[in-house]
Amino acid sequence: MSSQTIYVLNGPNLGRLGSREPDVYGSGDLDDLRALLTAVAPDNIAIDLRQTNDEAELIGWLYEAVDSGSPVILNPAAFTHYSYALRDAAALVSKAGLPLIEVHITNPHTREVFRHTSVISGVATGVIAGFGFDSYRLALAALSFSR
């Protein structure tokens, strides 16, 4: 069975998980998320988890996913609500026939009104939100099941 890499890409401020509003985002950090996903990933799945506060870098990683034929789990964070450049790059993933699952730790629809709009959802294969780190686990399960 061949190995597959799944990109787990995270946008701005998610590098502060664990210390940033733990009452909202939980107490786990990105190392905890990496450990969770690595533990539950099937043996033939490699997790490539990354985080950036830079929109251009995140777009470049989506290009890299397309070029390598890798599915994507994307938490665009604040870019969710306004980055048409990120949306266009995410659309390239879908147009390449690769799944892209948008995830959110919280449920944006239960938060401030500006968080209710996602420019990414319309080009994503699916959206999972509101389950904490389990949003990522559920996305990984969906990708693993669909392979």
C-alpha atoms as one frame of an Amber mdcrd trajectory, in Angstrom:
protein
   0.000   0.000   0.000   1.486   3.369  -0.995   1.983   6.171   1.470   0.009
   9.417   1.259   0.805  12.749   2.885  -2.036  14.894   4.159  -1.271  18.563
   4.624  -2.765  20.030   7.806  -2.455  23.767   7.282  -3.217  26.369   9.918
  -3.557  30.116   9.569  -2.877  33.116  11.779  -2.770  33.017  15.556  -3.119
  29.228  15.729   0.548  29.053  16.730  -0.667  30.460  20.055  -3.030  27.576
  20.756  -2.781  26.473  24.360  -2.201  30.002  25.617  -4.600  32.013  23.432
  -8.065  32.077  24.957  -8.023  28.510  26.308 -11.664  28.959  27.357 -12.502
  29.318  23.650  -9.860  27.212  21.868  -8.908  24.677  24.549  -5.612  24.103
  26.302  -3.919  21.979  23.623  -1.186  23.410  21.402  -0.055  22.458  17.899
   2.292  19.789  19.258  -0.707  18.189  20.968  -2.670  18.368  17.716   0.224
  16.781  15.805   0.443  13.970  18.368  -3.319  13.342  18.163  -3.381  13.190
  14.371  -0.242  11.066  14.146  -1.705   8.615  16.678  -4.989   8.169  14.799
  -3.674   8.286  11.222  -3.611   4.987   9.361  -0.121   3.535   8.860  -0.048
   4.623   5.211  -0.866   8.284   6.019   1.789  10.860   6.914   0.710  14.094
   8.599   2.432  17.311   7.490   1.168  19.889  10.005   2.149  23.523   9.475
   1.126  26.933  10.826   1.775  30.440   9.550   0.634  33.968  10.197   1.559
  34.844   6.597  -1.140  34.660   3.940   1.372  34.296   1.093   3.080  31.364
   2.798  -0.257  29.609   3.318  -1.103  30.115  -0.360   2.292  28.670  -1.308
   1.594  25.589   0.797  -1.696  25.059  -1.050   0.213  25.220  -4.344   2.647
  22.669  -2.912  -0.258  20.367  -2.009  -1.573  20.594  -5.578   1.860  19.924
  -7.061   2.406  16.900  -4.804  -1.139  15.537  -5.173  -1.826  15.802  -1.441
  -5.206  16.240   0.246  -5.546  19.207   2.605  -7.083  19.853   5.983  -7.203
  23.646   6.236  -7.943  25.855   9.214  -7.697  29.266   7.569  -8.417  31.019
  10.891  -9.064  34.756  10.372  -8.327  34.413   6.636 -11.589  32.425   6.444
 -13.683  35.543   6.362 -12.025  37.753   3.766  -9.062  36.250   1.906 -10.101
  35.856  -1.700  -6.481  35.094  -2.566  -6.568  32.121  -0.191  -9.951  31.095
  -1.598  -8.533  31.059  -5.129  -5.583  28.918  -3.996  -7.953  26.547  -2.156
 -10.022  26.271  -5.328  -6.914  25.023  -7.150  -6.791  22.083  -4.725 -10.368
  21.119  -5.534  -9.896  21.690  -9.266  -6.923  19.329  -9.138  -9.331  16.635
  -7.915  -7.921  16.679  -4.400 -10.073  16.903  -1.288  -9.805  20.017   0.861
 -11.614  20.018   4.184 -12.066  23.324   5.980 -11.900  22.913   9.755 -12.475
  25.168  12.733 -11.889  24.429  16.388 -14.930  26.466  17.386 -18.255  26.852
  15.610 -17.973  30.222  13.831 -21.770  30.459  13.591 -22.090  30.711  17.375
 -19.588  33.559  17.575 -19.398  37.149  16.357 -21.374  37.927  13.205 -18.251
  38.673  11.133 -17.175  35.049  11.688 -20.371  33.676  10.098 -19.074  34.136
   6.546 -16.456  31.874   5.003 -15.051  32.622   1.574 -13.361  29.195   1.700
 -16.420  26.964   2.264 -17.684  27.345  -1.291 -14.577  25.685  -2.721 -13.997
  23.143   0.067 -14.967  19.506  -0.230 -16.499  19.775   3.238 -16.492  21.796
   6.448 -16.141  20.524  10.017 -16.420  22.991  12.877 -17.074  23.214  16.573
 -15.509  20.004  17.847 -12.183  21.324  19.135  -9.233  19.246  17.962 -11.730
  16.533  17.040 -12.666  18.717  14.036  -9.241  17.797  12.634  -9.600  14.154
  13.666 -12.965  13.932  11.913 -11.481  15.534   8.779  -8.631  13.020   8.832
 -11.126  10.164   9.239 -13.130  11.462   6.264  -9.995  11.658   4.100  -8.771
   8.247   5.235 -12.164   6.669   4.573 -12.497   8.198   1.107  -9.141   6.904
  -0.123
